[in-house]
Amino acid sequence: MIEFAWPYLLALLPLPLLVYLLPAKKNASAAALRVPAIVTGNDLSNNAPNKSKLSLVLLTLIWILVVIAASRPQWLGEAVDIPTEGREMMIAVDLSGSMQVEDMELNGGTVNRLQMLKVLLGEFIERRVGDRLGLILFGDDAYMQTPMTFDRKTVAQMLDETVLGLVGKKTAIGDAIALAVKRFESKKESNRVLLLLTDGQNTAGKITPEQALELAVAKGITIYTIGIGADEMLQRSLFGVRRVNPSSELDEETLIKIADQTGGQYFRARDSQSMTQIYELLDKLEPVEQDQQQMRPLKALFYYPMTAALALAFAYLLWLNLGTRLLDRRGAMS
């Protein structure tokens, strides 16, 4: 919507009309208010009433545009949420080789663990309005895929673009936690949360999970751990079909220890349904900031009427100059 910063200036719109209608004293010609010829249009020709009317219309329009510009019109946009400095949530995703195991069902089909993670974790990220999110990927090493940002779409996009084997086939859980702790250090006053998703045990990295856990406890970081993988799946072999445990290498003991000592919680995601329930529970344990501040962006519009007024004034002066020259030529010819 359009509003005026100084709407009281609009009261000046009828001022030229009042001045024009103001009666002059008969015996005080020196003090009488005289209307300039440029307003009446008499400088063009006393025998050209149409020109006088056009002159009056143009000057009236110029005056209206100037007053509107002086009132500072501005466009008031829709309310926009201002992100609040509340929670920082780092998400660490395992990209080891075991994440390619196809033991998850999603939308009626069988997919690997990473594909299921991309869909359901992406939905979780979209709901975290007001949180600053970051994304860590880890395999042989851990690295920051997306720094802390309020741009949830970018975080979800970077997650969706990840591929298996990008950072190796092993699992550096300790390095992932340590990297998150390092990134959290720049923000002192916030609720710092790490969401760690893995399907294995620590098999790589320079820092052990125990060492990284000490750092996280010292910095007051809450860690929620999620162990991914089904309890059993059918596997074909030369001797037929047999049931196997695809999550035999999942180190639940370490994940539980990490969660308990940091004030978090350990979850077990055996299928897409349980993963969805975990994310819903996380929304309750770490609720999104509700006290959102809003602002309505303002865009100044005064330069539009001011530009139009200047253009009309310039055109009017050219028109007067042309009319004066024509009168001078007629006078010279006569």
C-alpha positions as CSV (number, residue, x, y, z in Angstrom):
1,M,0.0,0.0,0.0
2,I,1.0,3.6,-0.5
3,E,1.3,6.0,2.4
4,F,2.7,9.5,3.0
5,A,5.4,10.3,5.5
6,W,4.2,13.9,5.8
7,P,0.5,13.8,4.8
8,Y,-0.2,17.2,6.4
9,L,1.6,18.9,3.4
10,L,-1.3,17.8,1.2
11,A,-3.3,20.6,2.7
12,L,-1.2,22.9,0.5
13,L,-2.9,21.6,-2.6
14,P,-5.6,24.3,-2.8
15,L,-3.2,27.2,-1.9
16,P,-2.9,28.5,-5.5
17,L,-6.6,28.6,-5.9
18,L,-7.0,30.5,-2.7
19,V,-4.3,33.0,-3.8
20,Y,-6.0,33.4,-7.2
21,L,-9.4,34.1,-5.6
22,L,-8.1,36.4,-2.9
23,P,-9.6,39.9,-3.5
24,A,-7.3,42.8,-3.9
25,K,-7.9,46.2,-2.3
26,K,-9.1,48.9,-4.8
27,N,-7.1,51.8,-3.4
28,A,-3.9,49.9,-2.5
29,S,-2.6,48.9,-5.8
30,A,1.0,48.9,-4.5
31,A,0.2,46.3,-1.9
32,A,-2.2,44.3,-4.0
33,L,-1.2,40.7,-4.7
34,R,-0.5,40.4,-8.4
35,V,-0.6,37.1,-10.2
36,P,2.5,36.7,-12.5
37,A,1.9,36.5,-16.2
38,I,3.4,33.1,-16.3
39,V,0.5,31.8,-14.3
40,T,-2.2,33.5,-16.3
41,G,-0.6,32.8,-19.6
42,N,-1.0,36.5,-20.7
43,D,2.5,36.5,-22.0
44,L,1.5,34.3,-24.9
45,S,-1.4,36.2,-26.2
46,N,-4.5,38.0,-24.8
47,N,-6.4,36.6,-27.7
48,A,-5.6,33.0,-27.1
49,P,-7.9,31.7,-24.3
50,N,-7.2,28.1,-25.2
51,K,-3.5,28.7,-24.5
52,S,-4.3,30.4,-21.3
53,K,-6.4,27.4,-20.1
54,L,-3.7,24.9,-21.1
55,S,-1.1,27.0,-19.3
56,L,-3.3,27.0,-16.1
57,V,-3.8,23.2,-16.4
58,L,-0.1,22.6,-16.7
59,L,0.9,24.8,-13.8
60,T,-1.9,23.2,-11.7
61,L,-0.6,19.8,-12.5
62,I,3.0,20.8,-11.7
63,W,1.9,22.2,-8.4
64,I,0.0,19.0,-7.5
65,L,3.0,16.8,-8.3
66,V,5.4,19.0,-6.3
67,V,3.1,18.9,-3.2
68,I,2.7,15.1,-3.5
69,A,6.5,14.7,-3.8
70,A,7.0,17.0,-0.7
71,S,4.6,14.7,1.2
72,R,7.1,11.9,0.7
73,P,4.9,9.1,-0.7
74,Q,6.3,5.6,0.0
75,W,5.4,2.0,-0.7
76,L,4.7,-0.1,2.4
77,G,5.5,-3.7,1.6
78,E,4.2,-6.9,3.1
79,A,5.3,-7.8,6.6
80,V,8.6,-9.8,6.6
81,D,9.9,-11.9,9.5
82,I,13.2,-10.8,10.9
83,P,15.3,-13.8,12.0
84,T,15.9,-13.8,15.7
85,E,19.2,-14.6,17.3
86,G,18.0,-17.7,19.1
87,R,19.1,-21.2,18.3
88,E,22.1,-22.4,16.2
89,M,21.7,-25.9,14.9
90,M,24.5,-27.8,13.1
91,I,23.6,-30.9,11.2
92,A,26.3,-33.5,10.6
93,V,25.5,-36.1,8.0
94,D,27.4,-39.4,7.5
95,L,28.5,-40.0,3.8
96,S,30.4,-43.2,4.4
97,G,30.1,-46.2,2.0
98,S,27.5,-47.9,4.2
99,M,25.0,-45.2,3.5
100,Q,24.4,-46.8,0.1
101,V,22.7,-49.8,1.7
102,E,19.2,-50.1,0.4
103,D,17.2,-51.0,3.5
104,M,14.8,-48.1,3.7
105,E,11.3,-47.8,2.2
106,L,10.1,-44.4,1.0
107,N,6.9,-43.7,-0.9
108,G,6.3,-47.4,-1.6
109,G,9.8,-48.1,-2.9
110,T,13.2,-49.2,-1.6
111,V,15.9,-46.6,-1.4
112,N,19.3,-46.3,0.2
113,R,19.8,-44.6,3.5
114,L,21.1,-41.3,2.1
115,Q,18.2,-40.9,-0.3
116,M,15.7,-41.4,2.6
117,L,17.8,-38.9,4.6
118,K,17.7,-36.2,1.9
119,V,13.9,-36.3,1.7
120,L,13.0,-36.4,5.4
121,L,15.8,-34.2,6.7
122,G,15.0,-31.7,4.0
123,E,11.5,-31.4,5.3
124,F,12.8,-31.0,8.8
125,I,15.2,-28.2,7.6
126,E,12.3,-26.3,6.0
127,R,10.4,-26.2,9.3
128,R,13.3,-24.6,11.2
129,V,12.1,-21.1,10.6
130,G,14.2,-18.6,12.8
131,D,17.1,-21.0,13.4
132,R,20.6,-20.6,12.0
133,L,21.5,-23.9,10.3
134,G,24.8,-25.3,9.2
135,L,25.6,-28.5,7.4
136,I,28.6,-30.8,8.0
137,L,29.4,-33.8,5.8
138,F,31.8,-36.5,7.1
139,G,33.5,-39.6,5.8
140,D,37.2,-40.1,6.0
141,D,37.3,-36.4,7.1
142,A,34.7,-33.8,8.1
143,Y,34.2,-30.6,6.3
144,M,31.7,-27.7,6.4
145,Q,29.3,-27.9,3.5
146,T,27.2,-24.9,4.5
147,P,28.2,-22.3,7.2
148,M,25.6,-21.1,9.7
149,T,22.9,-19.3,7.9
150,F,19.2,-18.4,8.1
151,D,18.8,-19.4,4.4
152,R,17.1,-22.8,4.9
153,K,16.6,-23.3,1.2
154,T,20.4,-23.2,0.6
155,V,21.0,-25.7,3.3
156,A,18.4,-28.1,2.0
157,Q,19.8,-27.7,-1.6
158,M,23.3,-28.4,-0.5
159,L,22.1,-31.5,1.3
160,D,20.2,-32.6,-1.8
161,E,23.3,-32.2,-3.9
162,T,25.5,-34.5,-1.8
163,V,26.7,-37.8,-3.2
164,L,28.1,-40.9,-1.7
165,G,31.9,-41.2,-1.6
166,L,32.3,-37.4,-1.7
167,V,34.5,-37.5,1.4
168,G,35.6,-41.1,1.5
169,K,34.1,-44.4,2.6
170,K,35.0,-44.4,6.3
171,T,33.3,-42.6,9.3
172,A,35.0,-39.8,11.2
173,I,32.4,-39.1,13.9
174,G,35.0,-37.5,16.2
175,D,36.1,-35.0,13.6
176,A,32.5,-34.1,12.8
177,I,31.7,-33.2,16.4
178,A,35.0,-31.3,16.8
179,L,34.3,-29.3,13.6
180,A,30.8,-28.4,14.9
181,V,32.3,-27.3,18.3
182,K,34.8,-25.1,16.4
183,R,32.1,-23.4,14.4
184,F,29.9,-22.8,17.5
185,E,32.7,-20.9,19.2
186,S,32.0,-17.7,17.3
187,K,28.6,-17.4,18.9
188,K,28.6,-17.1,22.7
189,E,24.9,-16.4,23.5
190,S,22.8,-19.0,21.7
191,N,21.2,-22.4,22.2
192,R,23.8,-24.5,20.3
193,V,22.5,-27.9,19.1
194,L,24.2,-30.5,17.0
195,L,22.2,-33.2,15.1
196,L,24.5,-36.1,14.3
197,L,23.2,-38.7,11.8
198,T,25.3,-41.9,11.2
199,D,24.9,-45.6,10.4
200,G,28.2,-46.8,11.6
201,Q,31.1,-46.4,14.1
202,N,34.1,-44.2,14.2
203,T,36.7,-45.7,11.8
204,A,38.7,-42.6,10.7
205,G,39.6,-39.1,11.7
206,K,42.2,-37.4,13.8
207,I,40.0,-37.0,16.9
208,T,38.3,-39.8,18.7
209,P,34.6,-39.5,19.7
210,E,35.6,-39.4,23.4
211,Q,37.9,-36.4,22.8
212,A,35.3,-34.6,20.8
213,L,32.7,-35.3,23.5
214,E,34.9,-33.6,26.1
215,L,35.1,-30.5,23.9
216,A,31.3,-30.5,23.3
217,V,30.6,-30.8,27.1
218,A,33.1,-28.0,27.8
219,K,31.4,-25.7,25.3
220,G,27.8,-26.5,26.4
221,I,26.7,-28.0,23.1
222,T,23.6,-30.3,23.1
223,I,24.0,-33.3,20.8
224,Y,21.2,-35.4,19.4
225,T,22.4,-38.6,17.8
226,I,20.5,-40.6,15.3
227,G,21.5,-44.2,14.3
228,I,20.3,-45.1,10.9
229,G,19.6,-48.6,9.5
230,A,17.1,-51.4,9.5
231,D,17.4,-54.4,11.9
232,E,17.2,-56.9,9.1
233,M,16.9,-57.2,5.4
234,L,16.8,-59.9,2.8
235,Q,20.0,-60.6,0.9
236,R,20.4,-62.9,-2.1
237,S,23.4,-65.2,-2.4
238,L,24.5,-68.3,-4.2
239,F,22.7,-70.4,-1.5
240,G,19.4,-68.5,-1.8
241,V,17.9,-65.7,0.2
242,R,18.9,-65.1,3.8
243,R,18.2,-62.5,6.5
244,V,21.0,-60.3,7.6
245,N,21.4,-57.4,10.0
246,P,22.6,-54.4,7.9
247,S,23.2,-52.3,11.0
248,S,25.6,-54.7,12.7
249,E,28.4,-52.0,12.6
250,L,26.3,-49.3,14.2
251,D,28.0,-48.2,17.5
252,E,24.9,-47.4,19.5
253,E,26.8,-47.4,22.8
254,T,29.0,-44.5,21.7
255,L,26.0,-42.6,20.3
256,I,24.0,-43.0,23.5
257,K,27.0,-41.8,25.5
258,I,27.5,-38.7,23.4
259,A,23.8,-37.8,23.7
260,D,23.5,-38.4,27.4
261,Q,26.6,-36.5,28.5
262,T,25.6,-33.4,26.4
263,G,22.0,-33.3,27.5
264,G,20.7,-34.6,24.2
265,Q,19.0,-37.8,23.3
266,Y,19.7,-40.8,21.1
267,F,17.2,-42.0,18.5
268,R,17.1,-45.1,16.4
269,A,15.8,-44.8,12.8
270,R,15.0,-48.2,11.4
271,D,12.7,-46.9,8.6
272,S,11.3,-43.8,7.1
273,Q,8.4,-43.7,9.5
274,S,10.5,-43.8,12.6
275,M,12.7,-41.1,11.0
276,T,9.7,-38.9,10.6
277,Q,8.7,-39.4,14.2
278,I,12.2,-38.5,15.3
279,Y,12.1,-35.2,13.5
280,E,8.7,-34.4,14.9
281,L,10.0,-35.2,18.4
282,L,13.0,-32.9,17.8
283,D,10.6,-30.1,16.9
284,K,9.1,-30.5,20.4
285,L,12.5,-30.9,22.2
286,E,14.0,-27.9,20.4
287,P,11.0,-25.8,19.4
288,V,11.3,-23.2,16.8
289,E,11.5,-19.6,18.1
290,Q,7.9,-18.3,18.2
291,D,8.5,-14.7,19.1
292,Q,9.3,-13.5,15.6
293,Q,9.9,-9.8,14.9
294,Q,8.5,-8.4,11.8
295,M,9.2,-5.4,9.6
296,R,7.5,-3.9,6.6
297,P,9.9,-2.7,4.0
298,L,9.5,0.9,2.8
299,K,10.4,2.1,-0.7
300,A,10.6,5.9,-1.4
301,L,8.4,7.0,-4.3
302,F,8.8,10.8,-4.1
303,Y,11.2,10.9,-7.1
304,Y,8.4,9.8,-9.4
305,P,6.1,12.9,-9.0
306,M,9.2,15.1,-8.6
307,T,10.6,13.9,-11.9
308,A,7.3,14.3,-13.6
309,A,6.9,17.9,-12.2
310,L,10.4,18.8,-13.5
311,A,9.7,17.4,-16.9
312,L,6.4,19.3,-17.2
313,A,8.0,22.5,-16.0
314,F,10.8,22.1,-18.5
315,A,8.3,21.4,-21.3
316,Y,6.2,24.4,-20.2
317,L,9.1,26.8,-20.3
318,L,10.0,25.6,-23.8
319,W,6.4,26.1,-24.8
320,L,6.5,29.7,-23.4
321,N,9.7,30.4,-25.2
322,L,8.4,29.1,-28.5
323,G,5.2,31.2,-28.1
324,T,7.2,34.4,-27.3
325,R,9.3,33.9,-30.4
326,L,6.2,33.5,-32.5
327,L,4.7,36.7,-31.1
328,D,8.0,38.6,-31.7
329,R,8.0,37.5,-35.4
330,R,4.4,38.6,-35.9
331,G,5.2,42.0,-34.3
332,A,8.3,42.4,-36.6
333,M,6.3,41.5,-39.7
334,S,3.5,43.9,-38.8
